């Protein structure tokens, strides 16, 4: 089985579990750092890579109950050593350490953006209670803000997973 080394590097992180394709894509785009990459194309490629691991029995695919995202979990058969051997270490931990500052900056940006969106969501809830007649007008905006929160949270989880992956080596 051939697996993209960047995808392998992301998913072998101990803290990276119960993730979506978008979580992996966000981390992938940060690691690759190529402006020419199209997020939609990368997401499709990553989904195909994750399905290979599902087929091998290393990941399980959880279908959403409500309009959520498909999530993947590592199984007890998940073998990070074999993944590392087959893919090599195209993205070394040293690369992650070198990228710690930009990753941390990006993480802080996403956290700030999440706080802004949470405030927006809370404002819509307050407006619901103050002006019940506007619920039909406010609902689409509230849903959009909530979806943005989910997307941003996925980016935060991806970057935090990458930063945690590199942290043990910094102490050596």
N, C-alpha and C positions, 0 to 999 in steps of 0.2 A: 504494500500500500504506500503510495506516495502522498505526502501531505505538505502543504505550504509551510515552510519553516517559521514564518511570522505567526501564522495561525497556531502552530504547534507551541511556539514560545508563549503565546498568550494563554492557551488553555491548560498548560501544565502547571500554572501557578496554583499553589495549594488553596489560596483564598478565592480562586475563580471557579465558582460552581453556581448552578441554577441561573444560567445566563441566557440571553437572547442573541440572535444573530447580530442585532444592532450593537450589543455590548462588545462583541468581538470586533465588529467593523470599526467602532470608534477607537479601540485600542490599536487596531491594525493601521488605521489612517495616521494615528499619532506616531507609531513606530516607523512606518514607511516614509512619512513626511514628504510625499510627492504630490504637489498641487495638481498634477494632471490626472490623478486618480478620480474616477467618478464614484461617489458613494453607492449609488444603486448597483453599479457593476461589481463593486467590491463586495457588497452584501450578498449578491447572487453567488459569487465565487465562494465566499465563506460558507454560505448555506450548503453548497455542494460538498465542501470539505467536512463540515459537521455531519452530513449524512453518511459520509464514508465511515466516520467513527461510530455512528449509530449502527450501521450495518455490521461493523466489527464487534459490536456489543460493549463498547467502551463508554458510550453515552446513551442516555435515554431521551426521547423526544416527548415532551409534555405538551399536549394540545391545550389551548386556552379554553376555559369554560365560557367566559364572556369575551367580547371583542378585545381580547388581550393579545399578547405576543406569544409565539411558540417559544418555549424555554427548553434548555438542554441541561441535564444533570449528568455528572460523572457516575458511572456504575462502580461496583466493587472490582470489576475486571479492568478498569481504567489503568493503563500501564504507562506512566509518564516516562520511565526509563527507556522503554521500547520506542516511544514517540521521539524522545531526544536522540536516540541512536539512529533512527531512520531518517531524521530530518537534519541532523547535525546541529550546530549552534550558529546558524546564520545571524541570529540576533542574540548576541552574548549578553550576559548580565552586565558586563562592562558598558555595553551600549546603553542599557537602561540607566546605569549610574550616570553616564555622560548626559543623558537626556533628563535627569532628575529635575533640574531647574525649569526647563520648558514644560515638563509634565506637571510640576507643581503649580506653575503659573496658570496653565490651562485648567487644572483642577480647581484652583481658586476662582477662576473666571466662571466655570460651570456652577460652582456652589453659590456664587453671587447671583447668577442668572436664575438658579433654582429658588433662592429666597425671594427674588422679585416676582417670579411666577406664583409662588405660594401666597404672597401678599395679594396678587391679582385674584387668585382663586377665593381667598378670604373676602375680598371686597365684593365679589359677585354674590357670595353667600349672604353678606350683610344686605346687599341691595335686594336680594330675594325677599328677605324678611321685611324690609322697609317698604318695598313696592311690589307686592305679590302680582299685580297686574302686568308687570314687565317680565315675568318668568319666561314666557315664550321668546322674548327678545334676548334675554340674558343667557339662556341655556346653551346655545351654540358657542357663545364666547367662553362660558365656563368650561364646557367640554374641551375646547381648544387649549385653554390654559392648563387643564388637567393632563391632556395628552402631552403637552410640552414638558410638564413636570416629569412624566414617565420617561420621556426621551432623554432629558437632561440627567435624570437619576441614573439611567443606563450608562451614560458617558462617564459620570462620576465613579460608578462601580468599576468600570473598565480601567480607568486611570489609577484608581486606588489599588486594584489588583496588580497592575504592572509595578507600581511603586513598592508594594509589599513584596513582590517577587524579587526585586533587587536589593531590598533592605538587609537581608542576612549577610551578604557579601561586603557591605559597607563597614561592618563591624570587625572584619578580619584585619 
